[in-house]
Amino acid sequence: MAIGPRRRARIVALQALFEADNSSHDPMESLQRIIESQRTGKAPAAFAAELVQSVLAKREELDGRIAKVAPAWPVDQLPAVDRNILRLAISEMLGDNGTPVRAAINEAVELAKTFGTEKSSSFVNGVLGSIAEELEQIEADQPTAKRG
């Protein structure tokens, strides 16, 4: 089965973030090298760059959200794969990139099944499910704008 362009982008973004998390490599340079070596294609490459830039820009906020819903698991002690899958997914969930929250969760779970341990997918699903509930509550609590 062929991998769709957005999933390809998420895989490439995860690889770049994982590499940067485990070395002193610049994430955008790693991403560019991975894109070139895997011949990712223009659309997936652009989306991967958008994902990596979003994670880098919001990393502190993303890690704070993870810590809030999974206090028993210090973010810096999570496996690097799980940590970066969560960062990618939460960034997508918070972003304005056209990805529905449930799709971001499902994609993250698939990445966890492919690249993580046997427990990664359930952990990722649980953390992201909690964050999705928080986002739904925040949205429900916001007053709707009056139309004139």
Secondary structure, 3 states (H helix, E strand, C coil): CCCCHHHHHHHHHHHHHHHHHCCCCCHHHHHHHHHHHHCCCHHHHHHHHHHHHHHHHHHHHHHHHHHHHCCCCCHHHCCHHHHHHHHHHHHHHHCCCCCCHHHHHHHHHHHHHHHCCCCHHHHHHHHHHHHHHHHHHHHHHCCCCCCC
